[in-house]
Amino acid sequence: PPPPSTRHLFGDPAEVRALRGSLLAWYGRCKRDLPWRALAAAEPDADRRAYAVWVSEIMLQQTQVATVIDYYNRWMQKWPTLQALAQASLEVSVAGAGCAPCARGPSSNAAPCLLEQEVNELWAGLGYYSRGKRLQEAARKVVSELGGRMPRTAEDLQKLLPGVGRYTAGAIASISYGQATGVVDGNVIRVLCRLRCIGADSSSPAVIDRLWDMANALVDRSRPGDFNQALMELGATVCTPKAPLCGECPVKEHCRARHRKLFGKPAPVPDVEDCGVGGCPLCPPAAEPWDSSLGVTNFPRKAAKKQPRVERTATCVLERRGCHGTPEYLIVQRPSSGLLAGLWEFPSLPLAQGLQEEKQREVLADHLRACTGWPVVARALQLIGEVVHIFSHIHQTYVVYSLPLDGDVALDPALAPSRWVTEEEFHASAVSTAMKKV
């Protein structure tokens, strides 16, 4: 007999053909109208087509489709081709560009301000900011080292382009070039685990490898791009995490989890329920049996989610009056690597656990003196309140202080990049959602 785990795989060619046909027919009727799909379908040039798909796939990592659409449209309007993105300047020093400090002229002792990082500015609010930077780095590499021609296979895309992993490479190659290669993302994992009753930890490398094997075996050879998008669309709109619309599923006849829900056991051939007896690496652990109340949502299963770490940060909104009496606020630039790399923020300082409020003021005042060169006094800091922001792995609380300043306060160009902005300029800058909350 075959190894137990093969009983989960798609071994019947007739079933594979039927599943492909049903899924593609459903996709033709029900697919969402998304801008990157329209571009990929209408663009005759393979490099432009691949670029359009690439941008969408990078933006869609860890981000909902509804959120991405506006960002995608703005991005493609600003940088419609690889060449346009490669030439976009990451950061340009300018003087006299209309900002308040520069407008005062040389006598103000203000350092020339920095034009926003164009990529970060457009990306602000999407999160995972390093994605945009890597996208630009890869575009520059295509132009400078590959003659402006995108790699034509999933293997070369992954090997040659920074920030392009196995999934993104498969998506670009199948949708843009028609390469018959599968894709595995969160939606595909959920669909495959339910179709084949895969109950082992779906985040484990061994299970992910099996799912890639299945995706590569299942992908339609004549329409791989449509098939992969159909599989992802099914997971996004029908085979959803908590309330799947099983009655509307085009492949419900092939779904072993649904069969088990309806009849209390899996399809008689192959006997997946008995796989666990043979130590099948794709079956649920014996300690986590089928829960009939959950139905198909028994699958997929993941290891217990790691709790986000709890952090506190003191942040200070320094305010002065601009040359026309308009309030201006000091923002500084974060380091070029790490969390929120290269974005702008109000001067901020991570706090040690358990600090009393008085001590918080003191350490924040010390930080402000160091980063501005001004004689900031702790008692001048006004506590405004706290703001909570949840990053994927950090539960962050910002303790917000205010410090109004009198007179024309100059910035020391030798210190960290910083500048004064109006409220309007602040919201147009590359600042994080957390700072907008602050």
TAKAVEN-V298964 format. One record per residue. N is the residue number from 1. OMEGA is omega in whole degrees, -180 to 180 (none if undefined). Layout:
<<N | OMEGA> <N | OMEGA>>
This chain:
<<1 | -180> <2 | 175> <3 | -175> <4 | -174> <5 | -179> <6 | 179> <7 | 177> <8 | -171> <9 | 180> <10 | -175> <11 | -176> <12 | -178> <13 | -180> <14 | 178> <15 | 179> <16 | 179> <17 | -179> <18 | -180> <19 | 178> <20 | -177> <21 | -179> <22 | -177> <23 | -179> <24 | 178> <25 | 178> <26 | -179> <27 | 178> <28 | -179> <29 | -164> <30 | -175> <31 | 178> <32 | 178> <33 | -176> <34 | -172> <35 | -178> <36 | 176> <37 | 179> <38 | 179> <39 | -178> <40 | -178> <41 | -173> <42 | -173> <43 | -179> <44 | -177> <45 | -174> <46 | -179> <47 | 178> <48 | 179> <49 | -180> <50 | 179> <51 | -180> <52 | 179> <53 | -179> <54 | -180> <55 | -178> <56 | -177> <57 | 178> <58 | 179> <59 | -176> <60 | 177> <61 | 177> <62 | -176> <63 | -178> <64 | -179> <65 | -176> <66 | 179> <67 | -172> <68 | -169> <69 | -178> <70 | 178> <71 | -178> <72 | -179> <73 | 179> <74 | 180> <75 | -176> <76 | 175> <77 | -178> <78 | -178> <79 | -174> <80 | -179> <81 | 173> <82 | -176> <83 | 179> <84 | 180> <85 | -179> <86 | -177> <87 | -178> <88 | -178> <89 | 177> <90 | -177> <91 | -177> <92 | 175> <93 | 179> <94 | 172> <95 | 178> <96 | -177> <97 | 175> <98 | 178> <99 | -172> <100 | -179> <101 | -178> <102 | -177> <103 | -178> <104 | 176> <105 | -175> <106 | -174> <107 | -177> <108 | -176> <109 | 179> <110 | 176> <111 | 174> <112 | -179> <113 | -178> <114 | 172> <115 | -176> <116 | 170> <117 | -172> <118 | -179> <119 | -180> <120 | -178> <121 | -180> <122 | -176> <123 | -173> <124 | -177> <125 | 178> <126 | -178> <127 | -180> <128 | -167> <129 | -180> <130 | -180> <131 | -178> <132 | -180> <133 | 180> <134 | 177> <135 | 180> <136 | 178> <137 | -180> <138 | 178> <139 | 178> <140 | 180> <141 | 179> <142 | -178> <143 | -173> <144 | -174> <145 | -176> <146 | 177> <147 | 180> <148 | -177> <149 | 179> <150 | 172> <151 | -170> <152 | 178> <153 | 179> <154 | -178> <155 | -179> <156 | 177> <157 | -179> <158 | -176> <159 | -169> <160 | -174> <161 | 178> <162 | 178> <163 | 179> <164 | 179> <165 | -173> <166 | -179> <167 | -178> <168 | 178> <169 | 179> <170 | -180> <171 | -180> <172 | -175> <173 | -178> <174 | -176> <175 | -174> <176 | -174> <177 | 180> <178 | 177> <179 | -178> <180 | 178> <181 | -178> <182 | 174> <183 | 177> <184 | 171> <185 | -177> <186 | 180> <187 | -179> <188 | 177> <189 | -178> <190 | -179> <191 | -177> <192 | -180> <193 | 178> <194 | 179> <195 | -173> <196 | 178> <197 | 178> <198 | -173> <199 | 174> <200 | -179> <201 | -173> <202 | 177> <203 | -178> <204 | -179> <205 | -178> <206 | -180> <207 | 178> <208 | 178> <209 | 178> <210 | -180> <211 | 175> <212 | 177> <213 | -179> <214 | -180> <215 | 179> <216 | 179> <217 | -173> <218 | -172> <219 | 179> <220 | -174> <221 | -177> <222 | -180> <223 | -174> <224 | -179> <225 | 178> <226 | -179> <227 | -179> <228 | 178> <229 | 178> <230 | -180> <231 | 178> <232 | 179> <233 | 178> <234 | 179> <235 | -177> <236 | -171> <237 | -177> <238 | -177> <239 | -172> <240 | -174> <241 | -168> <242 | -177> <243 | -177> <244 | -180> <245 | -172> <246 | -179> <247 | -179> <248 | -174> <249 | -179> <250 | -179> <251 | -176> <252 | 179> <253 | -179> <254 | -172> <255 | -178> <256 | 178> <257 | 178> <258 | 179> <259 | 180> <260 | 178> <261 | -176> <262 | -171> <263 | 175> <264 | 177> <265 | -179> <266 | 176> <267 | -175> <268 | 178> <269 | -6> <270 | -177> <271 | -177> <272 | -176> <273 | -179> <274 | -177> <275 | -176> <276 | -180> <277 | -178> <278 | 180> <279 | -178> <280 | -178> <281 | -180> <282 | 180> <283 | 175> <284 | 174> <285 | -179> <286 | -179> <287 | -179> <288 | -176> <289 | 177> <290 | 176> <291 | -174> <292 | -179> <293 | -178> <294 | -179> <295 | -176> <296 | -179> <297 | 165> <298 | -177> <299 | -7> <300 | 176> <301 | 179> <302 | 174> <303 | 180> <304 | -177> <305 | 179> <306 | 180> <307 | 178> <308 | 178> <309 | -177> <310 | 179> <311 | 175> <312 | -179> <313 | 173> <314 | 179> <315 | -174> <316 | 175> <317 | 178> <318 | -174> <319 | 173> <320 | 175> <321 | 178> <322 | -174> <323 | 178> <324 | 180> <325 | 179> <326 | 177> <327 | 176> <328 | -174> <329 | -178> <330 | 171> <331 | 180> <332 | -177> <333 | 178> <334 | 178> <335 | -175> <336 | 176> <337 | 179> <338 | -178> <339 | 177> <340 | -174> <341 | 173> <342 | 179> <343 | 180> <344 | -177> <345 | 168> <346 | -180> <347 | -172> <348 | -177> <349 | 175> <350 | -178> <351 | 173> <352 | -179> <353 | 173> <354 | 180> <355 | 174> <356 | -175> <357 | -180> <358 | 180> <359 | 176> <360 | 179> <361 | -176> <362 | -178> <363 | 178> <364 | 178> <365 | 177> <366 | -179> <367 | -179> <368 | 177> <369 | -178> <370 | -174> <371 | 179> <372 | -175> <373 | -180> <374 | 180> <375 | -178> <376 | 180> <377 | -174> <378 | -175> <379 | 179> <380 | -179> <381 | -178> <382 | 179> <383 | -179> <384 | -179> <385 | -178> <386 | 178> <387 | 179> <388 | 174> <389 | -178> <390 | 168> <391 | -177> <392 | -174> <393 | -178> <394 | 171> <395 | -169> <396 | 173> <397 | 176> <398 | 174> <399 | -167> <400 | 175> <401 | 177> <402 | 177> <403 | 175> <404 | -179> <405 | 179> <406 | 172> <407 | -177> <408 | -176> <409 | -177> <410 | 177> <411 | 179> <412 | -177> <413 | -179> <414 | -177> <415 | -176> <416 | 178> <417 | -178> <418 | 178> <419 | 177> <420 | 180> <421 | 170> <422 | 178> <423 | 179> <424 | 179> <425 | 178> <426 | -177> <427 | 178> <428 | -177> <429 | 178> <430 | 179> <431 | -177> <432 | 175> <433 | 179> <434 | 180> <435 | 175> <436 | 174> <437 | 179> <438 | none>>
